[in-house]
């Protein structure tokens, strides 16, 4: 394996693509059990994002051919299930996007499975159309939840330009029905409140039709302008992901969630806060109960049944005391 590719795979870890674990060269998406080959085409970058190591050191690059070859070799050996192609801005945005598209085209010559292509700020409309034609999923990162903060962390990205491209992406993806999707990512811990992130998340799902809203907790990196800033806790990101699940999977009204914030922040697990403020109307409202367990409760399974099946019921127990069957649980 090309040593530069291995380095570029490690350097792509700042782009979240799900609950992925980096395993040497391959990212394993835990929920889908899919193994993704995720790497940058280049870690050279002309942009100046203050949280990113790429603009502050000399980077390396590979060609679209080298990237595609590396992926197809891993694929032939049965080591990966899909590819994620991204890049630092080693050249002008249209050239960078052209390289990403070319990589996708080379991969597609031999591979029909999952391909995710990054859309870079500055990509043109036709390039976005081409990228979506090739990929199963595309993404463009909006980076910060609070629009006014973007200029504090990067001088060359414009919120307006990014959202304009996101609008194009959304229109193009919609043409394919459910067979294509797009996602975005924000960094948590740059001075925004939970209320800012929730408002941004809501807008992204409702107005742009994204499939996933990824939250990357800020980590200060050596030799970047933000190396002395405080890192964001994983606990905060986990609470925000709970909100994401409530909005995305259960159709919770984000305005209801705002009612349980204190000074714009979640002080506890959002499901606990919501249950205590609004009570429990459906099994899915029970703290600690996810969609699968909620379905089983609806079918009449008891907490003891769930426990026997391997579900953790510790958090749910205080909210379901004495419950044996659904009919015993008075509030339903
Ligand atoms: S665009 Fe920003 S985040 Fe992406 S590689 Fe360049 S400096 Fe890093």
py3Dmol code that shows the C-alpha trace and the ligand (Angstrom):
import py3Dmol

protein = """\
ATOM      1  CA  UNK A   1       0.000   0.000   0.000  1.00  0.00           C
ATOM      2  CA  UNK A   2       1.169   3.441  -0.967  1.00  0.00           C
ATOM      3  CA  UNK A   3       2.458   5.136   2.229  1.00  0.00           C
ATOM      4  CA  UNK A   4       1.027   8.503   1.151  1.00  0.00           C
ATOM      5  CA  UNK A   5      -2.437   6.927   0.836  1.00  0.00           C
ATOM      6  CA  UNK A   6      -2.120   5.540   4.366  1.00  0.00           C
ATOM      7  CA  UNK A   7      -1.263   9.023   5.674  1.00  0.00           C
ATOM      8  CA  UNK A   8      -4.107  10.624   3.728  1.00  0.00           C
ATOM      9  CA  UNK A   9      -6.517   8.050   5.156  1.00  0.00           C
ATOM     10  CA  UNK A  10      -5.433   8.950   8.697  1.00  0.00           C
ATOM     11  CA  UNK A  11      -5.752  12.659   7.900  1.00  0.00           C
ATOM     12  CA  UNK A  12      -9.338  12.283   6.708  1.00  0.00           C
ATOM     13  CA  UNK A  13     -10.499  11.437  10.246  1.00  0.00           C
ATOM     14  CA  UNK A  14     -11.778  14.991  10.838  1.00  0.00           C
ATOM     15  CA  UNK A  15     -14.604  14.395   8.400  1.00  0.00           C
ATOM     16  CA  UNK A  16     -17.256  12.472  10.289  1.00  0.00           C
ATOM     17  CA  UNK A  17     -19.131   9.905   8.195  1.00  0.00           C
ATOM     18  CA  UNK A  18     -21.165   8.175  10.874  1.00  0.00           C
ATOM     19  CA  UNK A  19     -20.261   6.296  14.023  1.00  0.00           C
ATOM     20  CA  UNK A  20     -16.990   5.233  12.420  1.00  0.00           C
ATOM     21  CA  UNK A  21     -13.946   3.751  14.081  1.00  0.00           C
ATOM     22  CA  UNK A  22     -10.608   4.234  12.350  1.00  0.00           C
ATOM     23  CA  UNK A  23      -8.850   0.948  12.011  1.00  0.00           C
ATOM     24  CA  UNK A  24      -5.428   1.540  10.439  1.00  0.00           C
ATOM     25  CA  UNK A  25      -6.518   2.382   6.931  1.00  0.00           C
ATOM     26  CA  UNK A  26     -10.217   1.647   6.984  1.00  0.00           C
ATOM     27  CA  UNK A  27     -13.136   3.320   8.741  1.00  0.00           C
ATOM     28  CA  UNK A  28     -15.653   0.865  10.086  1.00  0.00           C
ATOM     29  CA  UNK A  29     -19.172   2.300  10.313  1.00  0.00           C
ATOM     30  CA  UNK A  30     -20.400   0.599  13.477  1.00  0.00           C
ATOM     31  CA  UNK A  31     -24.138   0.875  12.866  1.00  0.00           C
ATOM     32  CA  UNK A  32     -24.115  -0.437   9.289  1.00  0.00           C
ATOM     33  CA  UNK A  33     -21.140  -2.765   9.825  1.00  0.00           C
ATOM     34  CA  UNK A  34     -19.749  -1.298   6.601  1.00  0.00           C
ATOM     35  CA  UNK A  35     -16.036  -0.823   6.077  1.00  0.00           C
ATOM     36  CA  UNK A  36     -15.199   2.401   4.269  1.00  0.00           C
ATOM     37  CA  UNK A  37     -11.961   3.344   2.612  1.00  0.00           C
ATOM     38  CA  UNK A  38     -11.929   7.054   3.460  1.00  0.00           C
ATOM     39  CA  UNK A  39      -8.985   9.223   2.484  1.00  0.00           C
ATOM     40  CA  UNK A  40      -8.053  12.660   1.205  1.00  0.00           C
ATOM     41  CA  UNK A  41      -6.704  13.164  -2.284  1.00  0.00           C
ATOM     42  CA  UNK A  42      -4.509  15.869  -0.802  1.00  0.00           C
ATOM     43  CA  UNK A  43      -3.691  17.235   2.636  1.00  0.00           C
ATOM     44  CA  UNK A  44      -2.310  20.406   1.064  1.00  0.00           C
ATOM     45  CA  UNK A  45      -4.785  23.178   1.671  1.00  0.00           C
ATOM     46  CA  UNK A  46      -4.942  26.832   0.634  1.00  0.00           C
ATOM     47  CA  UNK A  47      -7.784  27.519   3.045  1.00  0.00           C
ATOM     48  CA  UNK A  48      -7.085  28.572   6.626  1.00  0.00           C
ATOM     49  CA  UNK A  49      -9.562  26.794   8.912  1.00  0.00           C
ATOM     50  CA  UNK A  50      -8.107  27.527  12.350  1.00  0.00           C
ATOM     51  CA  UNK A  51      -9.059  24.111  13.797  1.00  0.00           C
ATOM     52  CA  UNK A  52      -7.558  22.035  10.975  1.00  0.00           C
ATOM     53  CA  UNK A  53      -3.915  20.940  10.779  1.00  0.00           C
ATOM     54  CA  UNK A  54      -3.767  20.840   6.968  1.00  0.00           C
ATOM     55  CA  UNK A  55      -3.103  24.502   6.092  1.00  0.00           C
ATOM     56  CA  UNK A  56      -0.334  24.862   8.685  1.00  0.00           C
ATOM     57  CA  UNK A  57       2.051  22.201   7.449  1.00  0.00           C
ATOM     58  CA  UNK A  58       3.343  20.782   4.211  1.00  0.00           C
ATOM     59  CA  UNK A  59       0.884  18.215   2.972  1.00  0.00           C
ATOM     60  CA  UNK A  60       0.999  15.353   0.505  1.00  0.00           C
ATOM     61  CA  UNK A  61      -1.179  14.350  -2.441  1.00  0.00           C
ATOM     62  CA  UNK A  62      -2.113  11.358  -4.551  1.00  0.00           C
ATOM     63  CA  UNK A  63      -3.638  11.317  -8.016  1.00  0.00           C
ATOM     64  CA  UNK A  64      -7.210  10.157  -8.703  1.00  0.00           C
ATOM     65  CA  UNK A  65      -5.691   7.039 -10.329  1.00  0.00           C
ATOM     66  CA  UNK A  66      -3.631   6.221  -7.216  1.00  0.00           C
ATOM     67  CA  UNK A  67      -6.652   6.686  -4.958  1.00  0.00           C
ATOM     68  CA  UNK A  68      -8.933   4.554  -7.159  1.00  0.00           C
ATOM     69  CA  UNK A  69      -6.274   1.849  -7.518  1.00  0.00           C
ATOM     70  CA  UNK A  70      -5.744   1.680  -3.750  1.00  0.00           C
ATOM     71  CA  UNK A  71      -9.479   1.380  -3.140  1.00  0.00           C
ATOM     72  CA  UNK A  72     -10.053  -1.233  -5.859  1.00  0.00           C
ATOM     73  CA  UNK A  73      -7.133  -3.330  -4.532  1.00  0.00           C
ATOM     74  CA  UNK A  74      -8.618  -3.328  -1.045  1.00  0.00           C
ATOM     75  CA  UNK A  75     -12.006  -4.140  -2.519  1.00  0.00           C
ATOM     76  CA  UNK A  76     -10.632  -7.095  -4.500  1.00  0.00           C
ATOM     77  CA  UNK A  77      -9.111  -8.438  -1.295  1.00  0.00           C
ATOM     78  CA  UNK A  78     -12.540  -8.186   0.343  1.00  0.00           C
ATOM     79  CA  UNK A  79     -11.334  -5.648   2.912  1.00  0.00           C
ATOM     80  CA  UNK A  80     -13.684  -2.743   2.203  1.00  0.00           C
ATOM     81  CA  UNK A  81     -17.343  -2.210   1.268  1.00  0.00           C
ATOM     82  CA  UNK A  82     -17.274   1.379   0.041  1.00  0.00           C
ATOM     83  CA  UNK A  83     -15.268   4.529  -0.618  1.00  0.00           C
ATOM     84  CA  UNK A  84     -15.345   8.086   0.732  1.00  0.00           C
ATOM     85  CA  UNK A  85     -13.394  10.597  -1.358  1.00  0.00           C
ATOM     86  CA  UNK A  86     -12.466  14.000   0.053  1.00  0.00           C
ATOM     87  CA  UNK A  87      -9.635  16.482  -0.330  1.00  0.00           C
ATOM     88  CA  UNK A  88      -7.899  19.527   1.057  1.00  0.00           C
ATOM     89  CA  UNK A  89      -7.988  22.569  -1.238  1.00  0.00           C
ATOM     90  CA  UNK A  90      -4.638  21.961  -2.933  1.00  0.00           C
ATOM     91  CA  UNK A  91      -5.704  24.063  -5.941  1.00  0.00           C
ATOM     92  CA  UNK A  92      -8.666  26.250  -6.927  1.00  0.00           C
ATOM     93  CA  UNK A  93     -12.045  24.766  -5.871  1.00  0.00           C
ATOM     94  CA  UNK A  94     -13.105  23.681  -9.375  1.00  0.00           C
ATOM     95  CA  UNK A  95      -9.857  21.761  -9.928  1.00  0.00           C
ATOM     96  CA  UNK A  96     -10.195  20.064  -6.528  1.00  0.00           C
ATOM     97  CA  UNK A  97     -13.801  19.093  -7.309  1.00  0.00           C
ATOM     98  CA  UNK A  98     -12.720  17.872 -10.747  1.00  0.00           C
ATOM     99  CA  UNK A  99     -10.194  15.519  -9.092  1.00  0.00           C
ATOM    100  CA  UNK A 100     -12.813  14.191  -6.668  1.00  0.00           C
ATOM    101  CA  UNK A 101     -15.213  13.530  -9.568  1.00  0.00           C
ATOM    102  CA  UNK A 102     -12.492  11.857 -11.616  1.00  0.00           C
ATOM    103  CA  UNK A 103     -11.686   9.584  -8.670  1.00  0.00           C
ATOM    104  CA  UNK A 104     -15.364   8.665  -8.389  1.00  0.00           C
ATOM    105  CA  UNK A 105     -15.532   7.930 -12.130  1.00  0.00           C
ATOM    106  CA  UNK A 106     -12.463   5.670 -11.973  1.00  0.00           C
ATOM    107  CA  UNK A 107     -13.887   3.783  -9.005  1.00  0.00           C
ATOM    108  CA  UNK A 108     -17.265   3.394 -10.752  1.00  0.00           C
ATOM    109  CA  UNK A 109     -15.642   1.671 -13.743  1.00  0.00           C
ATOM    110  CA  UNK A 110     -15.211  -1.417 -11.559  1.00  0.00           C
ATOM    111  CA  UNK A 111     -17.331  -0.896  -8.477  1.00  0.00           C
ATOM    112  CA  UNK A 112     -21.111  -0.551  -8.187  1.00  0.00           C
ATOM    113  CA  UNK A 113     -21.297  -0.290  -4.390  1.00  0.00           C
ATOM    114  CA  UNK A 114     -21.283   2.610  -1.930  1.00  0.00           C
ATOM    115  CA  UNK A 115     -19.395   5.763  -2.944  1.00  0.00           C
ATOM    116  CA  UNK A 116     -19.465   9.019  -0.975  1.00  0.00           C
ATOM    117  CA  UNK A 117     -18.021  12.144  -2.615  1.00  0.00           C
ATOM    118  CA  UNK A 118     -17.263  15.377  -0.795  1.00  0.00           C
ATOM    119  CA  UNK A 119     -18.566  18.587  -2.396  1.00  0.00           C
ATOM    120  CA  UNK A 120     -16.082  21.388  -1.800  1.00  0.00           C
ATOM    121  CA  UNK A 121     -17.069  25.051  -1.306  1.00  0.00           C
ATOM    122  CA  UNK A 122     -16.695  26.700  -4.714  1.00  0.00           C
ATOM    123  CA  UNK A 123     -17.722  23.629  -6.769  1.00  0.00           C
ATOM    124  CA  UNK A 124     -19.893  24.645  -9.712  1.00  0.00           C
ATOM    125  CA  UNK A 125     -23.444  23.477 -10.418  1.00  0.00           C
ATOM    126  CA  UNK A 126     -22.499  21.092 -13.214  1.00  0.00           C
ATOM    127  CA  UNK A 127     -19.838  19.474 -11.020  1.00  0.00           C
ATOM    128  CA  UNK A 128     -22.418  18.972  -8.289  1.00  0.00           C
ATOM    129  CA  UNK A 129     -24.725  17.305 -10.800  1.00  0.00           C
ATOM    130  CA  UNK A 130     -21.906  14.988 -11.945  1.00  0.00           C
ATOM    131  CA  UNK A 131     -20.834  14.108  -8.404  1.00  0.00           C
ATOM    132  CA  UNK A 132     -24.407  13.166  -7.456  1.00  0.00           C
ATOM    133  CA  UNK A 133     -24.759  11.079 -10.611  1.00  0.00           C
ATOM    134  CA  UNK A 134     -21.688   9.045  -9.580  1.00  0.00           C
ATOM    135  CA  UNK A 135     -22.155   8.845  -5.815  1.00  0.00           C
ATOM    136  CA  UNK A 136     -24.672   7.238  -3.488  1.00  0.00           C
ATOM    137  CA  UNK A 137     -24.122  10.058  -1.025  1.00  0.00           C
ATOM    138  CA  UNK A 138     -22.489  13.491  -1.153  1.00  0.00           C
ATOM    139  CA  UNK A 139     -21.770  15.945   1.634  1.00  0.00           C
ATOM    140  CA  UNK A 140     -20.781  19.546   2.114  1.00  0.00           C
ATOM    141  CA  UNK A 141     -19.751  20.755   5.555  1.00  0.00           C
ATOM    142  CA  UNK A 142     -21.348  23.890   6.938  1.00  0.00           C
ATOM    143  CA  UNK A 143     -18.663  23.771   9.690  1.00  0.00           C
ATOM    144  CA  UNK A 144     -20.287  26.027  12.321  1.00  0.00           C
ATOM    145  CA  UNK A 145     -23.814  26.092  13.716  1.00  0.00           C
ATOM    146  CA  UNK A 146     -23.901  29.847  14.191  1.00  0.00           C
ATOM    147  CA  UNK A 147     -23.430  31.636  10.846  1.00  0.00           C
ATOM    148  CA  UNK A 148     -21.614  34.653  12.338  1.00  0.00           C
ATOM    149  CA  UNK A 149     -18.897  32.351  13.708  1.00  0.00           C
ATOM    150  CA  UNK A 150     -17.662  31.148  10.344  1.00  0.00           C
ATOM    151  CA  UNK A 151     -15.475  34.192   9.748  1.00  0.00           C
ATOM    152  CA  UNK A 152     -13.883  33.740  13.154  1.00  0.00           C
ATOM    153  CA  UNK A 153     -12.490  30.339  12.222  1.00  0.00           C
ATOM    154  CA  UNK A 154     -11.836  30.642   8.480  1.00  0.00           C
ATOM    155  CA  UNK A 155     -11.314  33.715   6.340  1.00  0.00           C
ATOM    156  CA  UNK A 156     -12.092  32.250   2.921  1.00  0.00           C
ATOM    157  CA  UNK A 157     -15.308  30.283   3.391  1.00  0.00           C
ATOM    158  CA  UNK A 158     -18.643  32.016   3.017  1.00  0.00           C
ATOM    159  CA  UNK A 159     -21.825  30.730   4.615  1.00  0.00           C
ATOM    160  CA  UNK A 160     -23.793  32.089   1.698  1.00  0.00           C
ATOM    161  CA  UNK A 161     -21.692  30.152  -0.852  1.00  0.00           C
ATOM    162  CA  UNK A 162     -21.899  26.918   1.133  1.00  0.00           C
ATOM    163  CA  UNK A 163     -25.685  27.156   1.591  1.00  0.00           C
ATOM    164  CA  UNK A 164     -26.140  28.035  -2.078  1.00  0.00           C
ATOM    165  CA  UNK A 165     -24.338  24.827  -3.002  1.00  0.00           C
ATOM    166  CA  UNK A 166     -26.319  22.904  -0.447  1.00  0.00           C
ATOM    167  CA  UNK A 167     -29.507  24.164  -2.114  1.00  0.00           C
ATOM    168  CA  UNK A 168     -28.241  22.884  -5.498  1.00  0.00           C
ATOM    169  CA  UNK A 169     -27.308  19.552  -3.910  1.00  0.00           C
ATOM    170  CA  UNK A 170     -30.709  19.241  -2.297  1.00  0.00           C
ATOM    171  CA  UNK A 171     -32.552  19.940  -5.586  1.00  0.00           C
ATOM    172  CA  UNK A 172     -30.406  17.455  -7.511  1.00  0.00           C
ATOM    173  CA  UNK A 173     -30.596  14.695  -4.878  1.00  0.00           C
ATOM    174  CA  UNK A 174     -34.385  15.030  -4.779  1.00  0.00           C
ATOM    175  CA  UNK A 175     -34.529  14.138  -8.494  1.00  0.00           C
ATOM    176  CA  UNK A 176     -33.275  10.629  -7.611  1.00  0.00           C
ATOM    177  CA  UNK A 177     -35.979   9.878  -5.033  1.00  0.00           C
ATOM    178  CA  UNK A 178     -34.574   7.813  -2.167  1.00  0.00           C
ATOM    179  CA  UNK A 179     -31.595   6.372  -4.010  1.00  0.00           C
ATOM    180  CA  UNK A 180     -29.222   9.282  -3.216  1.00  0.00           C
ATOM    181  CA  UNK A 181     -28.658  11.318  -0.099  1.00  0.00           C
ATOM    182  CA  UNK A 182     -26.621  14.176   1.307  1.00  0.00           C
ATOM    183  CA  UNK A 183     -25.263  15.067   4.712  1.00  0.00           C
ATOM    184  CA  UNK A 184     -23.496  17.866   6.511  1.00  0.00           C
ATOM    185  CA  UNK A 185     -21.298  18.366   9.545  1.00  0.00           C
ATOM    186  CA  UNK A 186     -20.760  21.039  12.203  1.00  0.00           C
ATOM    187  CA  UNK A 187     -18.088  21.347  14.843  1.00  0.00           C
ATOM    188  CA  UNK A 188     -19.379  21.614  18.415  1.00  0.00           C
ATOM    189  CA  UNK A 189     -17.353  23.568  20.945  1.00  0.00           C
ATOM    190  CA  UNK A 190     -16.486  26.768  19.094  1.00  0.00           C
ATOM    191  CA  UNK A 191     -18.549  28.981  21.404  1.00  0.00           C
ATOM    192  CA  UNK A 192     -22.036  28.136  20.147  1.00  0.00           C
ATOM    193  CA  UNK A 193     -24.895  27.038  22.439  1.00  0.00           C
ATOM    194  CA  UNK A 194     -26.902  23.811  22.182  1.00  0.00           C
ATOM    195  CA  UNK A 195     -29.813  26.014  21.083  1.00  0.00           C
ATOM    196  CA  UNK A 196     -27.694  27.218  18.114  1.00  0.00           C
ATOM    197  CA  UNK A 197     -26.896  23.647  17.095  1.00  0.00           C
ATOM    198  CA  UNK A 198     -30.507  22.489  17.470  1.00  0.00           C
ATOM    199  CA  UNK A 199     -31.790  25.440  15.391  1.00  0.00           C
ATOM    200  CA  UNK A 200     -29.199  24.711  12.697  1.00  0.00           C
ATOM    201  CA  UNK A 201     -30.012  20.976  12.727  1.00  0.00           C
ATOM    202  CA  UNK A 202     -33.749  21.662  12.391  1.00  0.00           C
ATOM    203  CA  UNK A 203     -33.167  23.992   9.454  1.00  0.00           C
ATOM    204  CA  UNK A 204     -30.883  21.487   7.743  1.00  0.00           C
ATOM    205  CA  UNK A 205     -33.465  18.666   7.956  1.00  0.00           C
ATOM    206  CA  UNK A 206     -36.453  20.822   7.066  1.00  0.00           C
ATOM    207  CA  UNK A 207     -35.080  23.184   4.421  1.00  0.00           C
ATOM    208  CA  UNK A 208     -32.252  21.198   2.864  1.00  0.00           C
ATOM    209  CA  UNK A 209     -33.579  17.647   3.273  1.00  0.00           C
ATOM    210  CA  UNK A 210     -30.289  16.223   4.573  1.00  0.00           C
ATOM    211  CA  UNK A 211     -30.161  12.570   5.663  1.00  0.00           C
ATOM    212  CA  UNK A 212     -27.742  13.032   8.530  1.00  0.00           C
ATOM    213  CA  UNK A 213     -26.446  15.941  10.580  1.00  0.00           C
ATOM    214  CA  UNK A 214     -23.019  15.048  11.962  1.00  0.00           C
ATOM    215  CA  UNK A 215     -21.565  16.732  15.019  1.00  0.00           C
ATOM    216  CA  UNK A 216     -17.826  16.698  15.498  1.00  0.00           C
ATOM    217  CA  UNK A 217     -16.690  17.664  19.033  1.00  0.00           C
ATOM    218  CA  UNK A 218     -13.844  20.170  18.753  1.00  0.00           C
ATOM    219  CA  UNK A 219     -10.367  18.815  19.553  1.00  0.00           C
ATOM    220  CA  UNK A 220      -7.457  21.267  19.699  1.00  0.00           C
ATOM    221  CA  UNK A 221      -4.565  20.144  17.521  1.00  0.00           C
ATOM    222  CA  UNK A 222      -0.914  21.054  17.927  1.00  0.00           C
ATOM    223  CA  UNK A 223       0.508  23.724  15.626  1.00  0.00           C
ATOM    224  CA  UNK A 224      -2.874  25.146  14.716  1.00  0.00           C
ATOM    225  CA  UNK A 225      -4.133  28.613  15.786  1.00  0.00           C
ATOM    226  CA  UNK A 226      -6.615  26.884  18.130  1.00  0.00           C
ATOM    227  CA  UNK A 227      -4.157  24.538  19.840  1.00  0.00           C
ATOM    228  CA  UNK A 228      -4.742  26.160  23.255  1.00  0.00           C
ATOM    229  CA  UNK A 229      -8.532  26.143  23.093  1.00  0.00           C
ATOM    230  CA  UNK A 230     -10.611  23.811  25.262  1.00  0.00           C
ATOM    231  CA  UNK A 231     -11.676  20.518  23.708  1.00  0.00           C
ATOM    232  CA  UNK A 232     -15.379  19.723  23.571  1.00  0.00           C
ATOM    233  CA  UNK A 233     -16.719  16.828  25.622  1.00  0.00           C
ATOM    234  CA  UNK A 234     -18.031  13.680  23.978  1.00  0.00           C
ATOM    235  CA  UNK A 235     -20.901  13.834  26.486  1.00  0.00           C
ATOM    236  CA  UNK A 236     -22.168  17.071  24.942  1.00  0.00           C
ATOM    237  CA  UNK A 237     -21.954  15.579  21.455  1.00  0.00           C
ATOM    238  CA  UNK A 238     -23.855  12.485  22.686  1.00  0.00           C
ATOM    239  CA  UNK A 239     -26.682  14.679  24.065  1.00  0.00           C
ATOM    240  CA  UNK A 240     -26.855  16.576  20.799  1.00  0.00           C
ATOM    241  CA  UNK A 241     -26.973  13.286  18.901  1.00  0.00           C
ATOM    242  CA  UNK A 242     -29.923  12.268  21.097  1.00  0.00           C
ATOM    243  CA  UNK A 243     -31.671  15.447  19.951  1.00  0.00           C
ATOM    244  CA  UNK A 244     -30.770  14.575  16.376  1.00  0.00           C
ATOM    245  CA  UNK A 245     -32.412  11.152  16.780  1.00  0.00           C
ATOM    246  CA  UNK A 246     -35.520  12.725  18.348  1.00  0.00           C
ATOM    247  CA  UNK A 247     -35.944  15.109  15.402  1.00  0.00           C
ATOM    248  CA  UNK A 248     -34.820  12.774  12.603  1.00  0.00           C
ATOM    249  CA  UNK A 249     -36.333   9.466  13.686  1.00  0.00           C
ATOM    250  CA  UNK A 250     -39.292  10.366  15.885  1.00  0.00           C
ATOM    251  CA  UNK A 251     -40.383  13.669  14.368  1.00  0.00           C
ATOM    252  CA  UNK A 252     -40.038  15.611  17.630  1.00  0.00           C
ATOM    253  CA  UNK A 253     -40.888  19.270  17.371  1.00  0.00           C
ATOM    254  CA  UNK A 254     -37.635  21.203  17.930  1.00  0.00           C
ATOM    255  CA  UNK A 255     -39.628  23.974  19.667  1.00  0.00           C
ATOM    256  CA  UNK A 256     -40.572  21.468  22.398  1.00  0.00           C
ATOM    257  CA  UNK A 257     -36.918  20.648  22.849  1.00  0.00           C
ATOM    258  CA  UNK A 258     -36.097  24.331  23.293  1.00  0.00           C
ATOM    259  CA  UNK A 259     -38.427  24.354  26.334  1.00  0.00           C
ATOM    260  CA  UNK A 260     -36.072  22.070  28.267  1.00  0.00           C
ATOM    261  CA  UNK A 261     -32.906  24.098  27.642  1.00  0.00           C
ATOM    262  CA  UNK A 262     -31.384  26.202  30.406  1.00  0.00           C
ATOM    263  CA  UNK A 263     -29.443  29.222  29.149  1.00  0.00           C
ATOM    264  CA  UNK A 264     -29.493  27.592  25.732  1.00  0.00           C
ATOM    265  CA  UNK A 265     -27.863  24.375  27.000  1.00  0.00           C
ATOM    266  CA  UNK A 266     -29.026  20.819  27.754  1.00  0.00           C
ATOM    267  CA  UNK A 267     -28.258  20.107  31.402  1.00  0.00           C
ATOM    268  CA  UNK A 268     -29.071  16.375  31.217  1.00  0.00           C
ATOM    269  CA  UNK A 269     -30.034  13.591  28.813  1.00  0.00           C
ATOM    270  CA  UNK A 270     -32.691  15.252  26.592  1.00  0.00           C
ATOM    271  CA  UNK A 271     -35.115  12.329  26.952  1.00  0.00           C
ATOM    272  CA  UNK A 272     -34.978  12.608  30.740  1.00  0.00           C
ATOM    273  CA  UNK A 273     -35.598  16.371  30.543  1.00  0.00           C
ATOM    274  CA  UNK A 274     -38.485  15.925  28.104  1.00  0.00           C
ATOM    275  CA  UNK A 275     -40.064  13.069  30.108  1.00  0.00           C
ATOM    276  CA  UNK A 276     -39.900  15.136  33.288  1.00  0.00           C
ATOM    277  CA  UNK A 277     -41.314  18.260  31.672  1.00  0.00           C
ATOM    278  CA  UNK A 278     -43.955  16.791  29.349  1.00  0.00           C
ATOM    279  CA  UNK A 279     -44.535  13.252  30.688  1.00  0.00           C
ATOM    280  CA  UNK A 280     -44.464  10.073  28.599  1.00  0.00           C
ATOM    281  CA  UNK A 281     -47.052   9.682  25.868  1.00  0.00           C
ATOM    282  CA  UNK A 282     -45.424   6.925  23.768  1.00  0.00           C
ATOM    283  CA  UNK A 283     -42.905   4.144  24.489  1.00  0.00           C
ATOM    284  CA  UNK A 284     -40.313   6.056  22.462  1.00  0.00           C
ATOM    285  CA  UNK A 285     -40.516   8.918  25.000  1.00  0.00           C
ATOM    286  CA  UNK A 286     -39.125   6.692  27.771  1.00  0.00           C
ATOM    287  CA  UNK A 287     -35.520   7.625  28.626  1.00  0.00           C
ATOM    288  CA  UNK A 288     -33.069   4.917  27.610  1.00  0.00           C
ATOM    289  CA  UNK A 289     -35.502   3.342  25.144  1.00  0.00           C
ATOM    290  CA  UNK A 290     -34.526   3.344  21.491  1.00  0.00           C
ATOM    291  CA  UNK A 291     -36.698   2.666  18.430  1.00  0.00           C
ATOM    292  CA  UNK A 292     -36.324  -1.144  18.495  1.00  0.00           C
ATOM    293  CA  UNK A 293     -37.142  -1.467  22.179  1.00  0.00           C
ATOM    294  CA  UNK A 294     -40.041   1.012  21.797  1.00  0.00           C
ATOM    295  CA  UNK A 295     -41.569  -1.173  19.084  1.00  0.00           C
ATOM    296  CA  UNK A 296     -41.317  -4.221  21.347  1.00  0.00           C
ATOM    297  CA  UNK A 297     -42.999  -2.339  24.211  1.00  0.00           C
ATOM    298  CA  UNK A 298     -45.791  -1.377  21.819  1.00  0.00           C
ATOM    299  CA  UNK A 299     -46.218  -5.078  21.040  1.00  0.00           C
ATOM    300  CA  UNK A 300     -46.639  -5.820  24.737  1.00  0.00           C
ATOM    301  CA  UNK A 301     -43.170  -6.945  25.806  1.00  0.00           C
ATOM    302  CA  UNK A 302     -42.252  -6.148  29.417  1.00  0.00           C
ATOM    303  CA  UNK A 303     -39.036  -4.609  30.739  1.00  0.00           C
ATOM    304  CA  UNK A 304     -38.004  -8.047  31.964  1.00  0.00           C
ATOM    305  CA  UNK A 305     -38.543  -9.408  28.426  1.00  0.00           C
ATOM    306  CA  UNK A 306     -36.400  -6.614  27.008  1.00  0.00           C
ATOM    307  CA  UNK A 307     -33.678  -7.299  29.545  1.00  0.00           C
ATOM    308  CA  UNK A 308     -33.665 -10.976  28.625  1.00  0.00           C
ATOM    309  CA  UNK A 309     -33.293  -9.971  24.973  1.00  0.00           C
ATOM    310  CA  UNK A 310     -30.126  -8.034  25.823  1.00  0.00           C
ATOM    311  CA  UNK A 311     -31.471  -4.451  25.968  1.00  0.00           C
ATOM    312  CA  UNK A 312     -30.152  -2.182  28.694  1.00  0.00           C
ATOM    313  CA  UNK A 313     -33.187  -1.126  30.729  1.00  0.00           C
ATOM    314  CA  UNK A 314     -31.452   0.633  33.631  1.00  0.00           C
ATOM    315  CA  UNK A 315     -32.423   4.162  32.558  1.00  0.00           C
ATOM    316  CA  UNK A 316     -35.984   3.177  31.655  1.00  0.00           C
ATOM    317  CA  UNK A 317     -36.745   1.365  34.915  1.00  0.00           C
ATOM    318  CA  UNK A 318     -37.750   4.411  37.039  1.00  0.00           C
ATOM    319  CA  UNK A 319     -40.216   5.408  34.309  1.00  0.00           C
ATOM    320  CA  UNK A 320     -41.771   1.942  34.032  1.00  0.00           C
ATOM    321  CA  UNK A 321     -41.893   0.783  37.634  1.00  0.00           C
ATOM    322  CA  UNK A 322     -44.060  -2.287  38.138  1.00  0.00           C
ATOM    323  CA  UNK A 323     -44.728  -2.680  34.436  1.00  0.00           C
ATOM    324  CA  UNK A 324     -45.025  -6.247  33.256  1.00  0.00           C
ATOM    325  CA  UNK A 325     -47.082  -5.969  30.104  1.00  0.00           C
ATOM    326  CA  UNK A 326     -48.098  -2.953  28.035  1.00  0.00           C
ATOM    327  CA  UNK A 327     -51.606  -3.052  29.547  1.00  0.00           C
ATOM    328  CA  UNK A 328     -50.058  -2.737  33.039  1.00  0.00           C
ATOM    329  CA  UNK A 329     -48.400   0.501  32.107  1.00  0.00           C
ATOM    330  CA  UNK A 330     -51.161   2.912  33.035  1.00  0.00           C
ATOM    331  CA  UNK A 331     -50.084   5.906  31.024  1.00  0.00           C
ATOM    332  CA  UNK A 332     -50.508   4.220  27.619  1.00  0.00           C
TER     333      UNK A 332
END
"""
ligand_1 = """\
8
LIG
S -10.809 23.323 3.812
Fe -10.436 23.769 5.971
S -11.023 21.863 7.026
Fe -10.755 21.343 4.850
S -8.625 20.658 4.693
Fe -8.652 22.859 4.215
S -8.216 23.879 6.117
Fe -8.801 21.775 6.611
"""
view = py3Dmol.view(width=600, height=400)
view.addModel(protein, "pdb")
view.setStyle({"model": 0}, {"cartoon": {"style": "trace"}})
view.addModel(ligand_1, "xyz")
view.setStyle({"model": 1}, {"stick": {}})
view.zoomTo()
view.show()
